[in-house]
Amino acid sequence: MTVFLVPVYDARKVDVNFYDLVLNCEQLKCINREIPVGSCVVVAYTLNTWGNTLPINVSFNVKWVMVLGVPGN
């Protein structure tokens, strides 16, 4: 099984337009720890389907995660 690392960006203390932030998220600091349950995040993903008979195969590929808030902050 292949394991891919998904970048998790910290946007908790950023004060810019959300659309500008999404377009430039790679400039944010990365978080290298587990995100607490109940956090508010944005998940960017791609969706792929394949096959021409039922059931059709579906894959959701997470590109990056942006943390907007965590409980208690």
Backbone torsions as a table, in degrees:
resi	resn	phi	psi	omega
1	MET	NA	134.6	178.4
2	THR	-91.1	134.4	178.6
3	VAL	-110.4	129.2	177.6
4	PHE	-114.5	138.5	176.4
5	LEU	-86.0	133.2	178.6
6	VAL	-106.0	122.9	178.7
7	PRO	-67.0	137.6	176.9
8	VAL	-117.6	110.7	-175.2
9	TYR	-94.7	144.2	-178.8
10	ASP	-99.2	108.1	179.5
11	ALA	-113.8	20.2	-174.8
12	ARG	-67.1	-33.7	-175.1
13	LYS	-116.2	26.8	-179.3
14	VAL	-98.9	133.0	-177.7
15	ASP	-119.0	72.0	177.2
16	VAL	-136.3	168.8	176.5
17	ASN	-58.9	134.4	-176.0
18	PHE	-58.7	-41.8	-179.0
19	TYR	-64.0	-38.4	175.7
20	ASP	-66.2	-38.1	179.8
21	LEU	-63.2	-45.2	-179.6
22	VAL	-62.9	-39.1	-178.6
23	LEU	-71.2	-20.1	-177.7
24	ASN	-127.0	32.9	-173.6
25	CYS	-63.6	-25.9	-178.7
26	GLU	-66.5	-10.0	176.9
27	GLN	-85.1	-9.4	178.6
28	LEU	-78.5	159.3	174.3
29	LYS	-69.5	145.4	176.3
30	CYS	-88.9	148.1	175.8
31	ILE	-101.6	127.6	-177.8
32	ASN	-115.1	42.4	176.8
33	ARG	-146.4	170.8	-179.7
34	GLU	-68.1	138.9	178.8
35	ILE	-85.6	131.4	-177.3
36	PRO	-62.6	147.1	174.7
37	VAL	-60.4	138.7	179.9
38	GLY	91.8	3.1	178.5
39	SER	-71.6	155.8	175.1
40	CYS	-100.6	121.4	-177.4
41	VAL	-135.7	161.4	170.2
42	VAL	-111.5	131.8	179.7
43	VAL	-117.2	120.7	176.1
44	ALA	-97.4	129.2	-177.6
45	TYR	-146.9	162.7	170.5
46	THR	-113.5	152.4	-179.8
47	LEU	-121.6	130.1	178.8
48	ASN	-126.8	144.6	173.8
49	THR	-128.2	152.3	175.3
50	TRP	-154.2	157.4	-177.0
51	GLY	103.2	147.7	-179.1
52	ASN	-118.0	9.8	174.5
53	THR	-127.1	156.5	178.8
54	LEU	-77.1	141.4	-3.8
55	PRO	-79.0	145.3	177.2
56	ILE	-81.2	139.7	178.7
57	ASN	-80.7	141.3	-179.9
58	VAL	-133.3	138.2	172.8
59	SER	-130.7	137.7	175.3
60	PHE	-110.1	118.8	-176.6
61	ASN	-111.7	109.9	-178.7
62	VAL	-73.3	125.9	-179.7
63	LYS	-90.3	-48.3	178.0
64	TRP	-162.0	165.0	178.0
65	VAL	-129.0	139.0	177.6
66	MET	-122.2	121.3	179.9
67	VAL	-86.0	122.5	178.8
68	LEU	-98.5	-29.8	-179.5
69	GLY	-167.3	152.5	176.7
70	VAL	-125.8	154.1	-179.7
71	PRO	-58.1	137.1	176.8
72	GLY	91.7	-1.9	179.4
73	ASN	-112.4	NA	NA
